[in-house]
Amino acid sequence: MRKSMVILAALAASMVGANLDFAPAAFAAPSANVKVTPIGGQDGEFCLLDRAMIFEDPDGTRVLYDPGRTVAGPNDARLGKINVILVSHMHGDHVGDKHTKAVNAGKCGKPDLSVVVVPNTNAVNIALAKGAKIVTGSEMPPFFAGKLKALGGNPRNSVLARFGATKSIGGVRISTVPALHSNGLSPSMIGGELGAAMKAAGIGGYVGQATGYILRFTNGLVVYLSGDTGITAEQDKVVRGFYKAKLVVMNIGDTYTTGPTEAAYVINELVKPASVIVSHANEVATKGGKVLPGTRTDIFQKAVKVPVHIPLSGKTMEFNSGGACVSGC
């Protein structure tokens, strides 16, 4: 027995520093990238109202972010399986007060938004059809729970994650961070006599502060979804300092959100990620898939020090754990 142990020890020692390239490929680590697919108004373009994106974890968990008006309802074939829906705030262009009647309906700068879904929303209708959970912060969960219940769904599928909290769905950990933006609830989403009275008075509901998100995926990638935010100290201290986000989805639309130069400051000086996906440009940003000169997207792209990826609708990008785009870029 001792002789065998000596032989094994000698064999092990002889292998130290040896070339182990003969190891079978089966033992190599599998590819583990996060897939990001924009769901916009026109295939292959970045258009006026484009907000929606699907994030797919290597384990198959699929997260829909701000379905808005460019997802053609729950039957949109681009959706596939959806496990989670994130809504940054209750404005119609993010939650979906109406939506395009079909993929590519209308034009990039003037989409066909003929399907009105209030007092429900695109987010609620998709969650109901897909059996997905709606994860939100602030005071939004009770609103979504009530809508799901009224439509025969499960109100428990509206999940709360207030600032600093984390909810895990599948392999994806979802945390919320502050977003500096208004979050009024349109009376049209309330409906009935109350909604009519609020509309006549010129007031809306309030469902708490708007929300940004941190997504942590099983491959180690950390993503910051800015929502419609202005510049905040949390982008430095929390998003970069604590969560160490490597990929950012950043709004640049100006007037209603950060403008392109302000957004570039957030990326260059506060979050400092490895790369960024531009979002919420409020413009026809591309033609033939190419960024148009002089647009906000063009200004932002030239001002940012890290790679800027344009969310062309239907074109899937893949990101590694460090936030680098490795496919579809």
C-alpha positions as CSV (number, residue, x, y, z in Angstrom):
1,M,0.0,0.0,0.0
2,R,2.8,2.4,1.0
3,K,4.7,1.5,-2.2
4,S,1.6,2.4,-4.3
5,M,1.3,5.7,-2.6
6,V,5.0,6.5,-3.2
7,I,4.6,5.7,-6.9
8,L,1.5,7.9,-7.2
9,A,3.3,10.7,-5.4
10,A,6.2,10.5,-7.8
11,L,3.9,10.4,-10.8
12,A,2.2,13.6,-9.5
13,A,5.5,15.3,-8.9
14,S,6.6,14.5,-12.5
15,M,3.5,16.2,-13.9
16,V,4.2,19.5,-12.2
17,G,4.8,22.1,-14.9
18,A,4.0,19.5,-17.6
19,N,2.1,20.6,-20.7
20,L,-1.5,19.4,-20.2
21,D,-2.8,20.4,-23.6
22,F,-3.8,16.8,-24.2
23,A,-6.8,17.2,-21.9
24,P,-10.0,16.3,-23.7
25,A,-12.2,19.2,-25.0
26,A,-15.1,17.8,-22.9
27,F,-13.4,19.3,-19.8
28,A,-13.3,22.8,-21.2
29,A,-15.6,25.4,-19.6
30,P,-18.8,25.9,-21.7
31,S,-19.6,29.2,-23.3
32,A,-21.6,31.3,-20.9
33,N,-22.7,34.6,-22.4
34,V,-25.7,36.7,-21.7
35,K,-27.8,37.4,-24.8
36,V,-29.4,40.8,-25.3
37,T,-32.1,41.3,-27.9
38,P,-33.7,44.7,-28.5
39,I,-37.4,44.5,-29.4
40,G,-38.0,47.8,-31.3
41,G,-40.4,49.2,-33.9
42,Q,-38.5,48.3,-37.1
43,D,-36.3,45.3,-37.7
44,G,-32.6,46.3,-37.9
45,E,-33.1,49.9,-36.8
46,F,-33.0,52.0,-33.6
47,C,-36.2,54.0,-33.7
48,L,-38.1,56.8,-31.9
49,L,-39.9,54.8,-29.2
50,D,-37.5,51.8,-28.8
51,R,-37.1,50.9,-25.2
52,A,-37.8,47.1,-24.9
53,M,-35.0,44.6,-24.5
54,I,-34.8,40.9,-23.6
55,F,-31.9,39.6,-21.5
56,E,-31.3,35.8,-21.5
57,D,-29.2,34.2,-18.9
58,P,-27.0,31.2,-19.8
59,D,-29.5,29.1,-17.7
60,G,-32.4,30.1,-20.0
61,T,-34.1,32.7,-17.7
62,R,-35.5,35.5,-19.9
63,V,-36.0,39.0,-18.6
64,L,-38.1,41.6,-20.5
65,Y,-37.2,45.2,-19.7
66,D,-39.7,48.0,-20.2
67,P,-42.0,46.4,-22.9
68,G,-43.4,49.8,-23.8
69,R,-45.1,50.4,-27.1
70,T,-42.9,48.5,-29.6
71,V,-43.8,45.0,-28.4
72,A,-46.8,44.0,-30.4
73,G,-48.7,42.6,-27.4
74,P,-48.3,39.1,-25.8
75,N,-48.6,37.4,-29.1
76,D,-45.5,39.1,-30.5
77,A,-43.4,36.2,-31.9
78,R,-40.2,37.9,-30.9
79,L,-41.0,37.4,-27.2
80,G,-40.8,33.7,-26.8
81,K,-40.6,32.5,-23.2
82,I,-40.6,35.4,-20.7
83,N,-39.9,34.7,-17.0
84,V,-39.6,38.2,-15.7
85,I,-40.8,41.7,-16.7
86,L,-39.1,44.8,-15.3
87,V,-40.8,48.2,-15.5
88,S,-38.7,51.2,-14.6
89,H,-41.7,53.5,-14.2
90,M,-45.3,54.0,-15.1
91,H,-45.0,56.3,-18.1
92,G,-46.8,54.9,-21.2
93,D,-43.8,54.6,-23.4
94,H,-42.3,52.1,-20.8
95,V,-45.2,50.2,-19.3
96,G,-47.2,50.2,-22.6
97,D,-50.4,52.2,-22.6
98,K,-50.8,51.3,-26.3
99,H,-48.6,49.4,-28.7
100,T,-47.9,48.7,-32.3
101,K,-50.4,46.4,-34.0
102,A,-47.6,44.3,-35.7
103,V,-43.9,44.1,-36.0
104,N,-42.7,46.8,-38.5
105,A,-46.1,48.5,-38.6
106,G,-45.8,52.2,-39.4
107,K,-42.4,53.9,-39.8
108,C,-39.3,54.3,-37.6
109,G,-40.3,57.9,-36.8
110,K,-44.0,57.3,-36.8
111,P,-45.0,53.8,-35.6
112,D,-48.5,52.5,-35.9
113,L,-49.8,52.6,-32.3
114,S,-53.4,51.7,-33.0
115,V,-53.8,49.1,-30.3
116,V,-54.8,50.8,-27.0
117,V,-54.7,48.6,-23.9
118,V,-55.5,51.0,-21.0
119,P,-56.7,50.6,-18.3
120,N,-54.5,47.5,-18.6
121,T,-51.0,47.8,-19.9
122,N,-48.7,45.9,-22.3
123,A,-46.6,44.8,-19.3
124,V,-49.7,43.3,-17.5
125,N,-51.1,41.6,-20.6
126,I,-47.7,40.0,-21.4
127,A,-47.2,38.9,-17.8
128,L,-50.7,37.3,-17.8
129,A,-50.1,35.5,-21.1
130,K,-46.6,34.3,-20.3
131,G,-47.1,33.5,-16.6
132,A,-44.3,35.9,-15.9
133,K,-43.5,37.8,-12.7
134,I,-43.4,41.6,-12.8
135,V,-40.6,42.7,-10.5
136,T,-40.7,46.4,-9.5
137,G,-39.7,48.7,-6.7
138,S,-41.2,51.7,-5.0
139,E,-45.0,51.6,-4.7
140,M,-45.7,50.0,-8.1
141,P,-46.2,46.3,-7.0
142,P,-49.7,46.8,-5.5
143,F,-50.9,48.4,-8.8
144,F,-49.7,45.5,-10.9
145,A,-51.0,43.0,-8.4
146,G,-54.5,44.6,-8.7
147,K,-54.4,44.5,-12.4
148,L,-53.4,40.8,-12.5
149,K,-56.1,39.9,-10.1
150,A,-58.8,41.8,-12.0
151,L,-57.8,39.9,-15.1
152,G,-57.9,36.4,-13.4
153,G,-54.2,36.2,-12.9
154,N,-52.1,35.6,-9.8
155,P,-51.5,38.9,-7.9
156,R,-48.5,37.2,-6.2
157,N,-46.8,37.4,-9.6
158,S,-46.3,41.1,-8.9
159,V,-43.0,41.1,-6.8
160,L,-41.6,43.8,-4.7
161,A,-37.9,44.7,-4.6
162,R,-37.3,48.1,-3.0
163,F,-34.0,49.9,-3.2
164,G,-31.1,47.7,-2.0
165,A,-33.3,44.5,-2.0
166,T,-32.6,41.5,-4.2
167,K,-35.0,39.0,-5.7
168,S,-33.8,35.9,-7.5
169,I,-35.7,34.4,-10.4
170,G,-34.1,31.5,-12.1
171,G,-30.4,32.3,-12.0
172,V,-30.9,36.0,-12.3
173,R,-30.5,38.2,-9.2
174,I,-32.5,41.4,-9.5
175,S,-31.8,44.5,-7.4
176,T,-33.3,48.0,-7.6
177,V,-31.4,51.3,-7.4
178,P,-32.8,54.8,-7.4
179,A,-33.7,56.6,-10.7
180,L,-34.2,60.4,-10.6
181,H,-37.4,60.8,-12.7
182,S,-41.1,61.4,-12.3
183,N,-43.4,58.4,-11.9
184,G,-47.0,59.6,-12.4
185,L,-49.7,57.1,-13.1
186,S,-52.0,58.3,-15.9
187,P,-55.7,58.4,-15.0
188,S,-56.3,56.3,-18.2
189,M,-54.5,53.4,-16.4
190,I,-56.9,53.7,-13.4
191,G,-60.1,53.8,-15.5
192,G,-63.7,54.0,-14.2
193,E,-65.2,57.0,-12.4
194,L,-62.0,57.6,-10.4
195,G,-59.9,57.8,-13.5
196,A,-62.3,60.1,-15.2
197,A,-62.5,62.4,-12.1
198,M,-58.7,62.5,-11.9
199,K,-58.4,63.3,-15.6
200,A,-60.9,66.2,-15.3
201,A,-58.9,67.6,-12.4
202,G,-55.7,67.3,-14.3
203,I,-54.0,65.1,-11.8
204,G,-52.4,61.6,-11.9
205,G,-51.7,58.9,-9.4
206,Y,-48.3,58.5,-7.7
207,V,-46.7,55.2,-7.3
208,G,-43.4,56.2,-5.7
209,Q,-39.9,56.9,-7.1
210,A,-38.9,55.6,-10.5
211,T,-36.6,52.6,-10.5
212,G,-33.3,51.5,-12.0
213,Y,-32.2,47.9,-11.9
214,I,-29.1,45.8,-11.3
215,L,-29.1,42.4,-12.9
216,R,-26.5,39.8,-11.9
217,F,-26.3,36.8,-14.2
218,T,-25.0,33.3,-13.7
219,N,-21.9,34.0,-15.8
220,G,-20.9,36.8,-13.4
221,L,-22.0,39.7,-15.6
222,V,-23.5,42.7,-13.8
223,V,-25.8,45.0,-15.8
224,Y,-27.1,48.4,-14.8
225,L,-30.5,49.4,-16.4
226,S,-30.7,53.1,-15.9
227,G,-34.5,53.6,-16.5
228,D,-35.3,57.2,-17.2
229,T,-32.8,58.8,-14.8
230,G,-30.8,62.0,-14.4
231,I,-27.3,62.1,-13.0
232,T,-27.2,60.7,-9.5
233,A,-24.6,60.1,-6.9
234,E,-25.7,56.5,-6.6
235,Q,-24.3,55.9,-10.1
236,D,-20.9,56.3,-8.6
237,K,-21.3,55.0,-5.0
238,V,-23.8,52.2,-5.6
239,V,-23.9,51.1,-9.2
240,R,-20.1,51.2,-9.6
241,G,-18.8,51.2,-6.0
242,F,-21.0,48.4,-4.6
243,Y,-22.4,46.4,-7.6
244,K,-19.5,47.0,-10.0
245,A,-21.6,47.0,-13.1
246,K,-19.8,46.1,-16.3
247,L,-22.5,46.7,-18.8
248,V,-25.0,49.7,-18.8
249,V,-28.2,50.3,-20.7
250,M,-28.2,54.1,-20.7
251,N,-31.0,56.6,-21.6
252,I,-29.9,59.6,-23.6
253,G,-33.2,61.2,-24.8
254,D,-32.8,64.7,-23.3
255,T,-35.7,66.9,-22.1
256,Y,-37.4,63.9,-20.3
257,T,-34.2,62.1,-19.3
258,T,-30.4,62.7,-19.4
259,G,-29.2,64.3,-22.6
260,P,-26.3,62.6,-24.6
261,T,-23.5,64.7,-23.0
262,E,-24.9,64.2,-19.5
263,A,-25.3,60.5,-20.2
264,A,-21.7,60.3,-21.4
265,Y,-20.6,61.8,-18.1
266,V,-22.4,59.1,-16.2
267,I,-20.6,56.4,-18.3
268,N,-17.1,58.1,-18.4
269,E,-16.9,59.4,-14.8
270,L,-19.4,57.7,-12.6
271,V,-20.2,54.1,-13.6
272,K,-17.1,53.4,-15.7
273,P,-18.4,50.1,-17.3
274,A,-16.7,48.0,-19.9
275,S,-19.4,48.9,-22.5
276,V,-22.8,50.5,-22.9
277,I,-26.0,49.9,-24.9
278,V,-27.7,53.2,-25.8
279,S,-31.4,53.5,-25.1
280,H,-34.4,55.9,-25.1
281,A,-32.9,58.2,-27.7
282,N,-36.3,59.6,-28.7
283,E,-35.3,59.9,-32.3
284,V,-34.8,58.1,-35.6
285,A,-31.2,57.1,-34.7
286,T,-30.3,54.9,-37.6
287,K,-30.9,54.3,-41.3
288,G,-30.0,50.9,-42.7
289,G,-28.6,50.0,-39.3
290,K,-26.1,52.9,-39.4
291,V,-26.1,55.8,-36.9
292,L,-27.2,59.0,-38.5
293,P,-24.8,61.9,-38.2
294,G,-25.8,64.7,-35.8
295,T,-28.3,62.6,-33.8
296,R,-28.2,62.3,-30.0
297,T,-27.0,58.7,-30.5
298,D,-24.1,60.0,-32.7
299,I,-23.2,62.7,-30.1
300,F,-23.3,60.1,-27.3
301,Q,-21.3,57.6,-29.2
302,K,-18.5,60.1,-29.9
303,A,-18.4,61.3,-26.3
304,V,-18.1,58.0,-24.6
305,K,-14.8,56.4,-23.8
306,V,-15.9,52.7,-23.9
307,P,-17.6,50.7,-26.7
308,V,-21.1,51.9,-27.5
309,H,-23.5,49.3,-28.8
310,I,-26.6,50.3,-30.8
311,P,-29.7,48.3,-30.0
312,L,-30.9,47.4,-33.5
313,S,-34.2,45.7,-33.2
314,G,-34.1,41.9,-33.5
315,K,-30.3,41.8,-33.5
316,T,-29.0,39.7,-30.6
317,M,-25.8,40.7,-28.9
318,E,-23.9,38.5,-26.5
319,F,-21.8,39.7,-23.6
320,N,-19.2,37.9,-21.5
321,S,-18.8,38.2,-17.7
322,G,-16.6,41.3,-18.1
323,G,-19.2,43.2,-20.1
324,A,-17.5,42.9,-23.5
325,C,-19.7,42.2,-26.5
326,V,-18.4,39.0,-28.1
327,S,-21.1,38.4,-30.7
328,G,-23.6,40.4,-32.8
329,C,-21.7,43.6,-32.1
